[in-house]
């Protein structure tokens, strides 16, 4: 729909490609890496996922905002995207949980959006040329002028964005997943397990899943040392998802490396998977356009999971040295590394998101695996 009094907006990519549309959300100019997400649902979870910090997200599903915005679907305390791109936007949401429209939500958080452009053409452009910086503006409508601003912005490669999203103080998380999600988990009669979560930009639903499996989760800042983590006497250590280039998160890599000899179970998701790989001597590289969607197949040896993924970097398979580290999962679309484990130490990680939110539940068993590994360590 075209909002009453909608203002013209401009989208310019770093290669000079220009798209003209209409503004929804905040007025102004925003610059970030333009990526696309193929999910048909979950736009609010995407926008509030800290892993999207520094990025402008184009949603390939042609209608955005139908269900509005609610408090329950937020993955953090605010949206982290730099901007939103849509084909069409609904400004009159219909959902019993909705508290406001998508447009008003973006305005509240000062995030610009553009709609009315051909998102199929934009997605094909990114797939062929690769993810690149871009800018959305309602105030700079000269493509050449906006292009200059876009080309001055730093590339995502080499950026440490974790410092922008990690917690500033230690806190404890005890809230489990909603009752409808409560299968295969629960603390039962077991004594609660203490998990220290190193926060590179953690999603709330990861914390909920850990709590649902009987864990007391202590969330600590990304620059917390191994020594300070071990002071909590954890049963296990979790390395969270997060934004930017994992190789630039040197403090997290150093901490993970120091923790390898602790014999504590370590579980990593997304950036946490990459950080664990880097601490084991592997290397990472930037994907051409990344994996962002709810239907990415991952597996190995005749077992396939449909997974939710959101990442622009991956571990280089050829850099995984030594007989002690093995690949457990591959992304079956492009054969990139999607899972690792150590043969003698209780360490494992996956590139995808087993907590779903939004997405399939195929990989929820990984939380159970982590819990069982921790319980075995107590014996």
N, C-alpha and C positions, 0 to 999 in steps of 0.2 A: 504494500500500500504506500501511497505518497502522503506523508504527514502534511497537515495543514501548515502552510507557510514554510515548507521544507527548504533548506538552504543548499545551494550547490556545493559539492565537495569534489576534491581531486585526489586521485591516487597515482603516484609516480613510482616506478621501480628503478633500481640503480642502473639498469641497462637502457633507460630512457623510455620504456613502455608506459603509455599514459591511459588511464581509465577515468572517465568522468561519471559522477553519480550524484547522489543526494546524501546529506548529512543526517545521521541519527546519533544520539548521544551528545557528548560535549562538543563545543565549538573549539577551534584552535588547530594546532599542528602537532603531529606526533611522528616520530621516526623509529623504525625497528626492523628486525628481520621478518620478511613476509613469508609465512608458511601456510600450508593448508591442512585442515582436519576433515576426514571423510566420515565422521560419525553422524548418524541420523538423529541422535539424541545427545543430551548431556552438555549443552553449550555453557550452562552455568558452572558445572564442574571444571570444564576446560578453562574458562576465564579466570577461575579462582585457584587453579593449580599453579603453585609457584614455579614449576618447571617451564612455564610459558613467559616468565619474566624476560623483558627485552624483545618480545615478538609481537607482530601484528598477525592475527589469525584470520584466515579466509575459511569460512565454513562452506563446504561443497554442497551440503543439503540446502535446497533452494528456498526454504521458508524458515526464518529464525524468529524466536520470541513468542511462539504460540502458547507456551505454558507459563510465560512470565518468569518471575524470579521469586525464590523463597529462601528462608533461612536454612532449611535442612540440607540443601544441596551444595552448600559452600564447602570447598576443600581447604580453605584458609580464611583468615579474617578480612580479606579484601580481594578484589580482582587484581591480577598481576600482568595481564596482557597490556601492550602499549596501544592497541587499536583493534577494531573488529571490522571485517569485510563480509557483506552478505548480498545475496541476490534480491531477496524480498524480506521485509520485516513486518511482523504483526505488532501493532501497538495497542490491541485490545485483547490481552491474553485470556484464556479460558482454562482455569485449573483451580481446584478448591484450595490448594496450598499457596497460590500466588499472592504476593503482597505488593508487587509493583511490576510495571512493564520493563522490558529489557532496555528500552530507550531511556527511561527515567533512572534506571540503575546505573547506566553508563554515565549519564549526566551527573549523578550524585558523586561518582568516583572520578570525574573529570577525564573520561576516556573517550576519544573521538571514534566514530564509526562511519562507514560509508556503505550505502546500499544502492541497488539499481544498476549494478555493473554485471557484466557477463562473467560469473565466477567459474564457469567451465573453461572459458578462454584463459582466465588468469591461472587456473590450476594447470592447464596444459603448458602454459608458459613457464611456470615454476618447474614442472617435471622435465621440460626439455632444457632449460637454461640453468636450473638449480635454484635453491633458496637464495634469496638476496635481500639486501636492505631495500626499504621502500618508505614512502611517506604519505600520510593522509592529512589533508588540510582543508579548512573552510575559509582561511584567510589569505593563503598564498595560492592563487588560482592560475598563475603563470607556470606552466610545466617546467620551463627552463630554470626558473628561480627555485622551485621546489626540488628539482633534480640536483642542484648545487648543494642544497642542505643534506639531501640523502647521501650523496657521494662523499660528504665530509664525515659521515658517521662511521664508527669503527665496525669491523667485521665481527661476527659472532666467534669466529676462530680466535682463540687466545684470550677470550673474555672470562673473567671470574665474576659471575653474577651471584654466586652463593652468598656473598657478604651482604647483598641487598635483601635476601629473603630469609636467612637463618634467624632463629630466635635470639633475642638479646639476653635472655635469662633462662635458667633451668626451670622446667615445670614438669609436673606429673600428669599423665593421661590415664584415666580409668574408665571412660565412657565406652561401652561396647557398641557394636553395630545394632541397627534397629531389629526388632523381634523377627520381622519377615526374612531377615538375612541370616538368622541364627541357626545354621545347619553345620554339622561337623565340627563345631567349636565348643566353647564353654569351658569354664575352669573346672567344673566337676568338683570332686572332693580333694583335688590336688592343692597343695600349698602354692600360692601365687608365685609365678616366675618373675624375676626382675630383669627387664630388658632396658639397656641404655640405647636410645636412638640418637645417632649423630645426625643432626638436622641440616641437610644441605638444601632444604626446601620441601619438607615432608608434607604429604597429603593427609588430611584428617582421617580419611577412610582406611589408610594403612594402620594408623594408630588404633582405630576402632576394631579392625580385624585382630590385631595383636591382643587387645583387651578382651575380645570375644573368646579368644583361645586361652584365657586365664593368665594373662600377663599384666604385671604392673610396669608401666612404661615411663621411664624417666627420659625426657627429651632435653638434649644439651646442645649448645651452640656448635657450629661447624669447626671452630678453632680449638675445641676442647682437647687437651692432650690425652694420650693413652693412660698416663699415670692417674689423671683425675677421673677418667672413665672407670678405671679399675677400683677406685676408692668406693664406688657404689656396690662393689662385690656382685656384679651382674651375673645372671645365669647365661645371658647371651647379649650380643651386640648387634644392633641393626644399623645399616648404612642406607640412608634415604635417597629418594629421587631429588632432582634439583636442576637448575638452569645453567646454560652456558657451556663452556669448554671444560670437560673434566680434567684435562691435563693441566689446566691453569689453577686447579684447586690444590695447590701444593701442600697446604697444611693438612687437608683431609687425607691426602695420599700418605703423608708422613705418619699421621696417626694410625691409619689402617696398617701400615707396614710395621709399626711398633706393636700393634695388637696381634700380629700373626703368631707370635710365640707364646701368647697367653693361654693357649689351649681352650679359649672361650669360643663357643659357636658364634659364627658371624654370618649374617644373612644380608645381602644387598639387593636393592631394587633400582633399576634404571641407572641414574648417575651412581648410586651406591654399587651397582654391578661394575660399572666402569672404574670407579675408584678402587674397588677390590682387585680388579684385573691389573690396574696400573701398579698397585702395591706389590703384586706378584711378578712384576717385570714386563707385563704386556704393554702394548702401545695402543693409542686410540686414533681415529681419523674422523673427519667430517663427512657425513653422507651427502649425496647430491641434493636430495630434497627431504630426507628424513622419513620416519615412520610415525604417522599421527592418525590414529583411527581405532575402531573397536573390533575389527575383524581381521587382524593379522595372524596368519597361521605360523605356529612355532612348534618344533618338535625334532625328534631324532629316533631312529630305529623303530619305525612303524607306529610311533605314538605322536599324535598331533593335537595341539590345543589351539583353540581360537582365542586370541588374546587382545587386550587393550594396550596400545603402545603410544608413546610420546617421547621421541628422542631424535636429535639431529647428529649425534656422534655414535660411534660403535667401536668395539674392540677389534683390532686387526688380528685375524685368525693366525696368520703366519708368525706373529710375535709372541704367541703363547708357547713359551719354552719349557722344557723339562717334562719328565714323564709323570710328575705328581699332579699336574693340573690338566683336567680334561674338559672338553666342550660337551655340555649336556643337552643343549637346544640350539637350533639354527632357525633364523627367520626363513621360512620356506618360500617367500617371494623372491629374495635376493641372496640367500645363503649366508647372510651375515651372522655373527655370533650372537645368540640370544640367551645363553646360559652357560655357567661354569661351575665346577666344583673341584675341591682338592681331595686327593685320594686318601691322604693320611691325616689331614687336619679337618676339623668340623667347620669348613668354609664352603658356602655356595651362594650363587647369585643368579638373577635373571634380568634381562634387558627390558622385559615387559612388566605390566602391572597386574599382579594376581589379585589385588584388592578390588579390581574392576572400578566401578563408580566413575563414569558409566562404563558398561561393557559386560562381557561374558564372565562366568564364574568358573570356567574350566580349570583354572590354575590355583584355586583357593587352597588346594592340598599342600601348597608350599608353606603356608603358615603352620599347618599341622606338622610338617616335616621339621620345621625350625623348633617348634615346641617339643617334639619328641627327642630331637637332638639335645636340647637343653636338659630335659628330664633324664636322659641317659647319662649326661655329665654329672648329675647329682648322685648317681649310684656309686 
